């Protein structure tokens, strides 16, 4: 059974940058997916909706803007792993490291809730 959440529950949104071979917290790579240094547009919109609805403990993490050398910091990991809800945004280029983060989160916080969005999770074909 999942944890009971409230509007005070810690919620964290994460968008990871592309890394060589999709390694979680690997060196940042400059490729076609990272030429434009623009943060996600969906995450700030969702954060605004939640805040307007009274949710109070929300944090956005993108290592490009609030990490160290474009990597997640120890404090970023603490926040992520202790969140009751983890919302992940990814494109296919960042799907591997995003799934690694989701797996790490579920190992550390098995009752936590993971929600994925963005192009890759939206359009990925999963059979079975």
Backbone as ProteinMPNN parsed JSONL, in Angstrom:
{"seq_chain_A": "XXXXXXXXXXXXXXXXXXXXXXXXXXXXXXXXXXXXXXXXXXXXXXXXXXXXXXXXXXXXXXXXXXXXXXXXXXXXXXXXXXXXXXXXXXXXXXXXXXXXXXXXXXXXXXXXXXXXXXXXXXXXXXXX", "coords_chain_A": {"N_chain_A": [[0.834, -1.173, 0.0], [0.56, 2.21, -0.858], [2.033, 5.236, 0.466], [0.115, 7.585, 2.359], [-0.595, 10.601, 0.981], [-0.29, 14.168, 1.348], [-1.046, 17.681, 1.026], [1.227, 18.726, 2.03], [3.196, 16.97, 1.567], [6.48, 16.036, 0.487], [7.347, 16.78, -2.776], [9.063, 16.177, -5.731], [10.328, 17.322, -8.761], [12.183, 16.221, -11.533], [14.511, 16.746, -14.096], [16.867, 15.378, -16.12], [20.128, 15.974, -17.579], [21.547, 15.074, -20.837], [23.937, 12.41, -20.885], [27.086, 10.741, -21.559], [26.506, 7.548, -22.852], [24.237, 7.298, -21.288], [24.578, 7.378, -18.485], [23.738, 7.677, -15.12], [24.174, 10.683, -13.483], [26.511, 11.158, -14.831], [29.225, 12.65, -16.739], [28.376, 15.708, -18.279], [27.134, 16.043, -21.588], [27.578, 17.521, -24.765], [25.37, 17.574, -27.227], [23.01, 17.143, -29.929], [20.701, 17.223, -28.429], [21.233, 18.91, -26.364], [22.035, 21.389, -27.171], [20.436, 23.703, -27.131], [19.999, 25.56, -24.36], [17.662, 25.459, -22.611], [15.36, 25.225, -20.012], [12.951, 22.698, -19.054], [9.594, 23.152, -20.104], [7.23, 22.106, -19.274], [7.482, 21.253, -16.578], [7.726, 23.653, -14.876], [5.144, 24.644, -15.345], [3.474, 22.624, -14.259], [4.327, 22.722, -11.591], [3.434, 25.284, -10.914], [0.646, 24.925, -11.082], [0.236, 23.043, -9.015], [1.145, 24.51, -6.774], [-0.69, 26.619, -6.795], [-2.885, 25.186, -6.103], [-2.426, 24.667, -3.479], [-0.378, 22.941, -2.639], [2.619, 22.593, -0.846], [5.333, 21.795, -0.482], [7.336, 21.632, -2.729], [9.8, 20.956, -5.152], [11.965, 21.735, -7.84], [14.358, 20.051, -9.755], [17.066, 20.357, -11.782], [20.047, 19.437, -12.917], [21.604, 21.118, -14.537], [20.983, 23.674, -13.744], [20.659, 23.798, -10.942], [22.509, 22.094, -9.859], [25.815, 20.779, -9.445], [28.423, 21.455, -11.497], [26.801, 20.578, -13.567], [25.814, 18.206, -12.559], [23.967, 16.063, -10.32], [23.798, 16.969, -6.906], [24.843, 16.002, -3.558], [22.897, 16.964, -1.814], [20.782, 17.259, -3.65], [20.287, 14.538, -4.247], [19.506, 13.638, -1.674], [17.112, 15.055, -1.342], [15.604, 14.035, -3.502], [15.482, 11.23, -2.934], [14.098, 11.238, -0.543], [11.625, 12.199, -1.117], [8.072, 12.021, -1.312], [6.686, 11.831, -3.61], [8.0, 11.443, -6.791], [8.559, 13.068, -9.702], [9.353, 12.637, -13.001], [10.886, 13.895, -15.912], [11.595, 13.187, -19.253], [13.415, 12.81, -22.341], [13.987, 10.623, -25.129], [16.772, 10.485, -25.345], [17.624, 10.923, -22.752], [16.475, 8.937, -21.304], [17.625, 6.547, -20.236], [19.327, 7.29, -18.011], [17.366, 8.518, -16.524], [15.614, 6.404, -15.935], [17.366, 4.905, -14.389], [17.602, 6.593, -12.178], [14.963, 6.505, -11.251], [14.834, 3.786, -10.516], [16.773, 3.719, -8.453], [15.535, 5.441, -6.629], [13.163, 3.946, -6.036], [14.334, 1.712, -4.844], [15.444, 2.821, -2.541], [13.22, 4.063, -1.466], [10.704, 2.364, -1.332], [7.905, 2.636, -1.065], [7.399, 5.009, -2.193], [6.125, 7.203, -4.766], [6.426, 7.172, -8.24], [6.25, 9.159, -11.075], [6.29, 9.449, -14.507], [6.993, 11.57, -17.261], [7.008, 13.475, -20.315], [8.486, 13.321, -23.634], [9.623, 10.693, -24.127], [8.551, 8.788, -22.098], [5.87, 9.177, -22.694], [5.482, 8.322, -25.346], [6.736, 5.86, -25.564], [6.771, 2.472, -26.52], [5.592, -0.204, -24.797], [5.654, -3.537, -24.441], [3.899, -6.488, -23.413]], "CA_chain_A": [[0.0, 0.0, 0.0], [1.328, 3.441, -0.967], [1.9, 6.188, 1.557], [-0.933, 8.589, 2.229], [0.042, 11.885, 0.705], [-1.058, 15.363, 1.67], [-0.53, 18.862, 0.333], [2.516, 19.054, 2.638], [4.138, 15.913, 1.191], [7.552, 16.494, -0.396], [7.211, 16.401, -4.185], [10.232, 16.645, -6.465], [10.356, 17.18, -10.213], [13.568, 16.121, -11.985], [14.845, 16.589, -15.518], [18.306, 15.139, -16.179], [20.767, 16.286, -18.857], [22.147, 13.917, -21.503], [25.288, 12.017, -20.486], [27.568, 9.662, -22.424], [26.018, 6.195, -22.583], [23.092, 7.334, -20.392], [24.996, 7.083, -17.116], [23.197, 8.581, -14.124], [25.122, 11.626, -12.902], [27.756, 11.152, -15.588], [29.646, 13.94, -17.29], [27.428, 16.3, -19.219], [27.569, 15.919, -22.971], [26.974, 18.466, -25.689], [24.912, 16.933, -28.443], [21.846, 17.81, -30.502], [19.66, 17.365, -27.408], [21.614, 19.856, -25.324], [22.511, 22.65, -27.753], [19.6, 24.769, -26.589], [20.061, 25.49, -22.894], [16.372, 25.919, -22.118], [14.772, 24.223, -19.121], [11.643, 22.15, -19.376], [8.465, 24.064, -19.98], [6.146, 21.406, -18.599], [7.674, 21.19, -15.127], [7.275, 24.882, -14.208], [3.678, 24.751, -15.443], [2.893, 21.709, -13.271], [4.63, 23.268, -10.267], [2.515, 26.416, -10.701], [-0.697, 24.394, -10.826], [0.23, 22.448, -7.674], [1.247, 25.577, -5.77], [-1.97, 27.329, -6.784], [-3.846, 24.291, -5.443], [-2.112, 24.569, -2.06], [0.743, 22.043, -2.324], [3.605, 23.53, -0.308], [6.723, 21.307, -0.428], [7.634, 21.247, -4.112], [11.108, 21.409, -5.613], [12.382, 21.359, -9.186], [15.8, 19.805, -9.83], [17.703, 20.149, -13.068], [21.458, 19.637, -12.597], [22.183, 22.238, -15.288], [20.677, 24.946, -13.104], [20.827, 23.767, -9.494], [23.428, 21.03, -9.486], [27.213, 21.215, -9.424], [29.032, 21.008, -12.76], [25.721, 19.909, -14.3], [25.549, 16.902, -11.94], [23.197, 16.106, -9.082], [24.609, 17.09, -5.7], [24.412, 15.161, -2.442], [21.618, 17.514, -1.356], [19.772, 16.89, -4.65], [19.946, 13.128, -4.033], [18.744, 13.532, -0.424], [15.756, 15.542, -1.607], [14.946, 13.081, -4.4], [15.231, 9.952, -2.273], [13.169, 11.42, 0.573], [10.347, 12.726, -1.603], [6.988, 11.044, -1.344], [6.355, 11.694, -5.029], [9.072, 11.837, -7.694], [8.06, 13.255, -11.066], [10.501, 12.648, -13.891], [10.653, 14.293, -17.297], [12.725, 12.763, -20.08], [13.336, 12.53, -23.772], [14.626, 9.318, -25.342], [18.211, 10.639, -25.115], [17.901, 10.91, -21.307], [15.642, 7.906, -20.676], [18.404, 5.57, -19.471], [19.688, 7.825, -16.693], [16.125, 8.798, -15.803], [15.146, 5.121, -15.391], [18.292, 4.551, -13.309], [17.207, 7.385, -11.013], [13.696, 5.941, -10.761], [15.173, 2.531, -9.834], [17.446, 4.069, -7.203], [14.488, 5.99, -5.761], [12.286, 2.859, -5.572], [15.124, 0.877, -3.945], [15.577, 3.555, -1.286], [11.902, 4.492, -0.993], [9.803, 1.462, -2.059], [6.508, 3.078, -1.03], [7.306, 6.28, -2.891], [5.405, 7.198, -6.042], [7.164, 7.723, -9.371], [5.433, 9.499, -12.236], [7.177, 9.861, -15.597], [6.373, 12.289, -18.359], [7.907, 13.928, -21.364], [8.3, 12.594, -24.891], [9.929, 9.268, -24.086], [7.537, 7.988, -21.41], [4.56, 9.336, -23.34], [5.375, 7.61, -26.619], [7.466, 4.57, -25.558], [5.963, 1.27, -26.659], [5.959, -1.235, -23.823], [4.845, -4.732, -24.697], [3.928, -7.453, -22.334]], "C_chain_A": [[0.886, 1.245, 0.0], [1.096, 4.332, 0.248], [0.707, 7.103, 1.291], [-0.228, 9.927, 2.026], [-0.895, 13.026, 1.083], [-0.44, 16.53, 0.91], [0.769, 19.373, 0.947], [3.58, 18.007, 2.306], [5.231, 16.478, 0.284], [7.4, 15.895, -1.803], [8.39, 16.994, -4.932], [10.096, 16.317, -7.945], [11.823, 17.153, -10.642], [13.619, 15.983, -13.495], [16.359, 16.487, -15.593], [18.873, 15.516, -17.545], [21.299, 15.016, -19.515], [23.578, 13.684, -21.014], [25.765, 10.923, -21.435], [27.036, 8.308, -21.952], [24.883, 6.162, -21.563], [23.401, 7.008, -18.948], [24.412, 8.13, -16.166], [24.319, 9.377, -13.471], [26.496, 11.566, -13.56], [28.117, 12.553, -16.047], [28.598, 14.426, -18.274], [28.007, 16.205, -20.625], [26.869, 16.983, -23.807], [26.648, 17.728, -26.978], [23.689, 17.685, -28.946], [20.752, 18.059, -29.458], [19.992, 18.431, -26.377], [22.136, 21.185, -25.866], [21.738, 23.831, -27.176], [19.538, 24.591, -25.078], [18.781, 26.067, -22.281], [15.797, 24.843, -21.198], [13.407, 23.765, -19.635], [10.569, 23.215, -19.233], [7.33, 23.413, -19.214], [6.275, 21.435, -17.084], [7.254, 22.488, -14.44], [5.758, 25.07, -14.266], [3.003, 23.866, -14.404], [3.134, 22.199, -11.846], [3.673, 24.416, -9.943], [1.108, 25.942, -10.374], [-0.773, 23.816, -9.415], [0.29, 23.512, -6.581], [-0.067, 26.35, -5.669], [-3.034, 26.512, -6.044], [-3.509, 24.058, -3.96], [-1.009, 23.591, -1.671], [1.933, 22.925, -1.944], [5.063, 23.075, -0.368], [7.117, 20.738, -1.79], [9.01, 21.787, -4.48], [11.35, 20.893, -7.019], [13.9, 21.151, -9.157], [16.183, 19.533, -11.271], [19.177, 20.444, -12.83], [22.125, 20.78, -13.37], [22.05, 23.546, -14.525], [20.847, 24.937, -11.593], [21.591, 22.54, -9.027], [24.827, 21.615, -9.383], [27.9, 20.616, -10.642], [28.059, 20.156, -13.571], [25.465, 18.479, -13.821], [24.693, 17.11, -10.696], [24.152, 16.18, -7.901], [24.103, 16.111, -4.642], [23.059, 15.652, -1.911], [20.49, 17.224, -2.339], [19.32, 15.454, -4.423], [19.133, 12.942, -2.752], [17.298, 13.948, -0.651], [14.977, 14.525, -2.449], [14.545, 11.823, -3.637], [14.233, 10.058, -1.127], [11.839, 12.032, 0.158], [9.297, 11.627, -1.557], [6.52, 10.809, -2.776], [7.527, 12.234, -5.835], [8.493, 11.901, -9.096], [9.253, 13.469, -11.985], [10.091, 13.05, -15.305], [11.855, 13.85, -18.115], [12.36, 12.707, -21.55], [14.054, 11.199, -23.961], [16.116, 9.379, -25.034], [18.558, 10.569, -23.624], [17.137, 9.813, -20.567], [16.445, 6.943, -19.803], [18.753, 6.096, -18.082], [18.451, 8.153, -15.862], [15.573, 7.511, -15.189], [16.063, 4.63, -14.271], [17.927, 5.311, -12.028], [15.911, 6.859, -10.413], [13.953, 4.64, -9.996], [15.848, 2.773, -8.497], [16.433, 4.582, -6.183], [13.62, 4.864, -5.189], [13.03, 1.893, -4.653], [15.196, 1.525, -2.565], [14.219, 3.829, -0.646], [10.818, 3.649, -1.689], [8.333, 1.877, -2.059], [6.313, 4.426, -1.719], [6.632, 6.114, -4.248], [6.283, 7.853, -7.101], [6.178, 7.964, -10.507], [6.386, 10.013, -13.303], [6.385, 10.549, -16.696], [7.435, 12.792, -19.313], [7.726, 13.04, -22.582], [8.538, 11.096, -24.766], [8.881, 8.454, -23.339], [6.165, 8.058, -22.072], [4.419, 8.437, -24.565], [6.105, 6.268, -26.667], [6.49, 3.411, -25.638], [6.478, 0.248, -25.662], [5.043, -2.418, -24.078], [4.859, -5.615, -23.468], [2.758, -7.364, -21.502]], "O_chain_A": [[1.847, 1.329, 0.765], [0.099, 4.198, 0.958], [0.345, 7.357, 0.142], [0.63, 10.319, 2.817], [-2.115, 12.87, 1.131], [0.574, 16.371, 0.232], [1.352, 20.338, 0.453], [4.733, 18.142, 2.716], [4.951, 17.301, -0.587], [7.336, 14.679, -1.981], [8.689, 18.18, -4.786], [9.79, 15.187, -8.325], [12.62, 17.966, -10.174], [12.871, 15.209, -14.092], [17.064, 17.406, -15.176], [18.183, 15.395, -18.557], [21.486, 14.0, -18.846], [24.327, 14.629, -20.764], [24.944, 10.244, -22.054], [27.121, 7.981, -20.768], [24.588, 5.097, -21.019], [22.571, 6.419, -18.255], [24.574, 9.33, -16.386], [25.29, 8.809, -12.971], [27.512, 11.879, -12.939], [27.4, 13.517, -15.776], [28.008, 13.636, -19.012], [29.221, 16.278, -20.817], [25.703, 17.3, -23.574], [27.539, 17.313, -27.719], [23.37, 18.758, -28.435], [19.968, 18.999, -29.59], [19.126, 18.82, -25.594], [22.626, 22.016, -25.101], [22.327, 24.838, -26.783], [19.066, 23.564, -24.59], [18.823, 27.042, -21.53], [15.755, 23.671, -21.572], [12.812, 24.373, -20.524], [10.634, 24.069, -18.349], [6.544, 24.106, -18.568], [5.282, 21.621, -16.382], [6.478, 22.43, -13.486], [5.162, 25.601, -13.329], [2.064, 24.301, -13.736], [2.251, 22.103, -10.993], [3.163, 24.507, -8.827], [0.452, 26.494, -9.491], [-1.74, 24.067, -8.696], [-0.426, 23.427, -5.583], [-0.503, 26.694, -4.571], [-3.955, 27.064, -5.443], [-4.225, 23.335, -3.267], [-0.731, 23.427, -0.483], [2.226, 23.898, -2.638], [5.957, 23.919, -0.307], [7.217, 19.524, -1.97], [9.346, 22.928, -4.162], [10.991, 19.764, -7.352], [14.635, 21.969, -8.605], [15.686, 18.597, -11.897], [19.532, 21.593, -12.566], [23.11, 21.348, -12.898], [22.902, 24.428, -14.643], [21.153, 25.978, -11.011], [21.349, 22.015, -7.939], [24.988, 22.828, -9.248], [27.947, 19.395, -10.793], [28.439, 19.155, -14.178], [24.964, 17.644, -14.574], [24.691, 18.186, -10.098], [25.196, 15.527, -7.898], [23.065, 15.473, -4.816], [22.182, 14.846, -1.596], [19.36, 16.969, -1.922], [18.122, 15.172, -4.406], [18.172, 12.172, -2.739], [16.371, 13.272, -0.204], [13.831, 14.199, -2.139], [13.389, 11.403, -3.693], [13.588, 9.069, -0.777], [11.013, 12.348, 1.014], [9.604, 10.449, -1.742], [6.024, 9.734, -3.113], [7.993, 13.348, -5.595], [7.995, 10.903, -9.616], [10.061, 14.373, -11.772], [9.071, 12.593, -15.821], [12.998, 14.098, -17.733], [11.2, 12.579, -21.941], [14.673, 10.701, -23.02], [16.671, 8.413, -24.51], [19.676, 10.193, -23.273], [17.153, 9.768, -19.337], [15.98, 6.562, -18.728], [18.503, 5.421, -17.083], [18.486, 8.073, -14.634], [15.112, 7.521, -14.047], [15.598, 4.012, -13.314], [17.942, 4.745, -10.935], [15.78, 6.778, -9.191], [13.357, 4.416, -8.942], [15.533, 2.106, -7.511], [16.472, 4.2, -5.014], [13.369, 4.834, -3.985], [12.414, 1.307, -3.762], [15.029, 0.855, -1.546], [14.092, 3.826, 0.579], [10.095, 4.163, -2.542], [7.591, 1.503, -2.967], [5.191, 4.922, -1.817], [6.58, 5.015, -4.8], [6.815, 8.944, -6.895], [5.381, 7.093, -10.855], [7.194, 10.904, -13.044], [5.262, 10.161, -17.016], [8.626, 12.55, -19.12], [6.913, 12.116, -22.57], [7.731, 10.304, -25.252], [8.357, 7.496, -23.905], [5.391, 7.101, -22.013], [3.357, 7.857, -24.793], [6.097, 5.603, -27.702], [5.498, 3.372, -24.91], [7.652, -0.119, -25.681], [3.823, -2.32, -23.949], [5.724, -5.496, -22.601], [2.628, -8.117, -20.538]]}, "name": "protein", "num_of_chains": 1, "seq": "XXXXXXXXXXXXXXXXXXXXXXXXXXXXXXXXXXXXXXXXXXXXXXXXXXXXXXXXXXXXXXXXXXXXXXXXXXXXXXXXXXXXXXXXXXXXXXXXXXXXXXXXXXXXXXXXXXXXXXXXXXXXXXXX"}
